[in-house]
Amino acid sequence: MDFSSKLLEQAVAEMSQLPGVGKRTALRLVLHLLRQPEAQTQQLTEALSRLRKDIKLCKNCHNISDTEVCDICANPNRIREIVCVVEDIRDVMAIENTSQYRGLYHVLGGKISPMDGIGPSQLNIRSLVEKVKQGEIEEIIFALSSTLEGDTTNFYIFKQLEGVKVKTSTIARGISVGDELEYADEVTLGRSITNRVPFENSLKN
């Protein structure tokens, strides 16, 4: 792809690094930005800059937040004895959209994947285990995607919790095997949360 401007080429190269954005799409987006008023482009630049500079991770659940404690953890109406374990913020948003869950969350920040060089120590697993050992949590809901990596992560955490008095359950398989949680429709995901099953039962399937 030949460019008449090095600045344009650089902007397209940076934009094309975004997931699902190829060079042609990146060029279309960059040209669109050039046609917008300068003030609008500046607002986008400032929003991205503030995102990188000011974003925080909730000290309780590791969810992305503007404050030390996220709105969900700070909400006194949430059921604090139930914790739903998810991969990232997209899964929190997906489950919240169902309006079927009133407990808290624990965001792992990924899944165990040896092929990608991701091990348990790189995820927020230790803080979850320590949280459960404090004895205030009555149930852990495993809500990772129904993939090999998701099931491996669920099982690893389950083994780490052996001997700890806590109920473990997993979302019902209304979510197809191999599906990512964020792409499930709200009705199916809501039913999967409501009809969760003991985690031990999922190991027999």
C-alpha positions as CSV (number, residue, x, y, z in Angstrom):
1,M,0.0,0.0,0.0
2,D,1.6,3.3,-1.2
3,F,1.1,6.4,0.9
4,S,1.5,10.0,-0.2
5,S,2.3,11.0,3.4
6,K,4.6,9.4,6.0
7,L,2.3,10.8,8.8
8,L,-0.6,9.0,7.2
9,E,1.3,5.8,6.8
10,Q,2.4,5.9,10.5
11,A,-1.2,6.6,11.7
12,V,-2.5,3.7,9.6
13,A,0.2,1.4,10.9
14,E,-0.7,2.2,14.5
15,M,-4.4,1.8,13.8
16,S,-4.0,-1.5,12.1
17,Q,-2.5,-3.0,15.3
18,L,-6.0,-3.0,16.8
19,P,-7.8,-6.4,16.9
20,G,-9.7,-7.1,13.8
21,V,-8.5,-4.0,12.0
22,G,-6.6,-4.6,8.8
23,K,-4.6,-2.0,6.7
24,R,-7.6,-1.1,4.5
25,T,-9.9,-0.6,7.5
26,A,-7.3,1.3,9.3
27,L,-6.9,3.7,6.3
28,R,-10.6,4.2,6.2
29,L,-10.7,5.1,9.9
30,V,-7.8,7.4,9.7
31,L,-9.2,9.3,6.7
32,H,-12.5,9.5,8.5
33,L,-10.7,11.2,11.4
34,L,-9.0,13.6,9.1
35,R,-12.4,14.7,7.8
36,Q,-13.8,15.4,11.3
37,P,-13.4,18.8,13.0
38,E,-10.0,19.0,14.7
39,A,-11.7,19.5,18.1
40,Q,-13.4,16.1,17.8
41,T,-10.2,14.3,17.0
42,Q,-8.6,16.1,19.9
43,Q,-11.3,14.8,22.2
44,L,-10.6,11.2,21.1
45,T,-6.9,11.7,21.7
46,E,-7.5,13.1,25.2
47,A,-9.9,10.3,26.0
48,L,-7.4,7.6,25.1
49,S,-4.6,9.4,26.9
50,R,-6.7,9.7,30.1
51,L,-7.7,6.0,29.8
52,R,-4.1,5.0,29.8
53,K,-3.1,7.4,32.5
54,D,-5.9,7.3,35.0
55,I,-7.5,3.8,34.6
56,K,-7.3,1.6,37.8
57,L,-7.9,-2.0,38.7
58,C,-10.3,-2.6,41.6
59,K,-8.3,-3.7,44.6
60,N,-11.0,-6.2,45.6
61,C,-11.9,-7.9,42.3
62,H,-9.4,-6.6,39.7
63,N,-12.2,-5.1,37.5
64,I,-11.3,-2.0,35.5
65,S,-12.4,1.0,37.4
66,D,-12.0,4.8,37.8
67,T,-11.5,4.4,41.6
68,E,-9.7,2.1,44.0
69,V,-12.9,0.1,44.5
70,C,-15.2,-0.5,41.6
71,D,-18.9,0.4,41.7
72,I,-19.9,-3.2,41.9
73,C,-17.8,-4.0,45.0
74,A,-18.8,-0.7,46.6
75,N,-22.5,-1.4,46.1
76,P,-24.0,-2.4,49.5
77,N,-26.9,-4.2,47.8
78,R,-24.7,-6.8,46.2
79,I,-24.6,-10.3,47.7
80,R,-21.0,-10.5,49.1
81,E,-21.0,-14.2,49.9
82,I,-21.1,-15.2,46.2
83,V,-18.2,-14.5,43.8
84,C,-18.4,-15.1,40.1
85,V,-15.0,-15.9,38.6
86,V,-14.5,-14.4,35.0
87,E,-11.7,-13.9,32.5
88,D,-12.0,-10.1,32.0
89,I,-14.2,-7.0,32.1
90,R,-16.0,-8.1,28.9
91,D,-17.4,-11.0,30.8
92,V,-18.4,-8.8,33.8
93,M,-20.3,-6.6,31.4
94,A,-22.0,-9.5,29.6
95,I,-23.2,-11.0,32.9
96,E,-24.3,-7.6,34.3
97,N,-26.4,-7.1,31.2
98,T,-28.5,-10.2,32.1
99,S,-29.7,-8.6,35.3
100,Q,-29.8,-12.2,36.8
101,Y,-26.7,-12.0,39.1
102,R,-26.4,-9.9,42.2
103,G,-23.2,-11.2,43.7
104,L,-19.6,-10.0,43.3
105,Y,-16.9,-10.8,40.8
106,H,-13.3,-11.8,40.6
107,V,-11.5,-11.0,37.3
108,L,-8.6,-13.3,36.6
109,G,-7.2,-11.3,33.7
110,G,-7.0,-14.2,31.4
111,K,-7.0,-18.1,31.2
112,I,-4.2,-20.6,31.7
113,S,-2.8,-21.3,28.3
114,P,0.7,-23.0,28.1
115,M,0.6,-22.5,24.3
116,D,0.5,-18.8,24.8
117,G,3.0,-18.8,27.7
118,I,0.3,-18.0,30.3
119,G,0.6,-19.8,33.6
120,P,-1.3,-19.6,36.9
121,S,1.2,-17.1,38.4
122,Q,0.4,-14.6,35.7
123,L,-3.3,-14.5,36.6
124,N,-5.2,-13.2,39.6
125,I,-5.6,-16.7,41.1
126,R,-3.6,-16.3,44.4
127,S,-5.7,-13.3,45.5
128,L,-8.9,-15.3,44.8
129,V,-7.7,-18.3,46.9
130,E,-6.6,-16.0,49.8
131,K,-10.0,-14.2,49.6
132,V,-11.9,-17.5,49.9
133,K,-9.7,-18.7,52.8
134,Q,-10.8,-15.7,54.8
135,G,-14.1,-17.6,55.2
136,E,-16.6,-14.9,54.2
137,I,-17.4,-16.4,50.7
138,E,-19.9,-19.2,50.6
139,E,-20.0,-19.9,46.8
140,I,-17.6,-19.6,43.9
141,I,-19.2,-19.6,40.4
142,F,-16.8,-20.5,37.6
143,A,-18.0,-18.5,34.6
144,L,-15.1,-18.9,32.2
145,S,-15.6,-19.7,28.5
146,S,-16.3,-23.3,27.6
147,T,-13.0,-23.9,26.0
148,L,-10.0,-26.1,26.9
149,E,-8.2,-23.2,28.4
150,G,-11.3,-22.1,30.4
151,D,-11.9,-25.7,31.7
152,T,-8.2,-26.0,32.6
153,T,-8.3,-22.8,34.6
154,N,-11.5,-23.8,36.4
155,F,-10.0,-27.1,37.4
156,Y,-6.8,-25.5,38.6
157,I,-8.6,-23.1,40.9
158,F,-10.9,-26.0,42.0
159,K,-7.8,-28.0,43.1
160,Q,-6.4,-24.9,44.9
161,L,-9.5,-24.7,46.9
162,E,-9.5,-28.3,48.1
163,G,-10.0,-28.4,51.9
164,V,-11.6,-25.0,52.0
165,K,-15.2,-24.9,53.0
166,V,-16.8,-23.2,50.0
167,K,-19.4,-24.3,47.4
168,T,-18.1,-24.3,43.9
169,S,-20.5,-24.2,40.9
170,T,-20.2,-23.6,37.2
171,I,-22.6,-21.9,34.7
172,A,-24.9,-24.3,33.0
173,R,-23.9,-25.4,29.6
174,G,-26.5,-23.3,27.8
175,I,-23.3,-21.8,26.6
176,S,-22.1,-24.0,23.7
177,V,-18.7,-25.7,24.2
178,G,-16.0,-23.6,22.6
179,D,-18.0,-20.4,22.8
180,E,-16.6,-17.2,24.3
181,L,-18.8,-15.8,27.1
182,E,-19.0,-12.3,25.8
183,Y,-20.7,-13.4,22.5
184,A,-23.5,-15.3,24.3
185,D,-27.0,-13.7,24.1
186,E,-28.3,-12.2,27.3
187,V,-31.2,-14.7,27.8
188,T,-28.9,-17.8,27.4
189,L,-26.2,-16.3,29.6
190,G,-28.8,-15.3,32.3
191,R,-30.2,-18.8,32.4
192,S,-26.7,-20.3,32.6
193,I,-26.0,-18.2,35.7
194,T,-29.4,-18.9,37.3
195,N,-29.2,-22.7,36.5
196,R,-25.6,-23.1,37.6
197,V,-24.5,-26.6,38.7
198,P,-22.0,-27.9,41.2
199,F,-18.6,-27.8,39.7
200,E,-17.9,-31.4,40.6
201,N,-20.8,-32.5,38.4
202,S,-19.2,-30.7,35.4
203,L,-16.1,-32.9,35.8
204,K,-18.1,-36.0,35.1
205,N,-19.3,-34.8,31.7
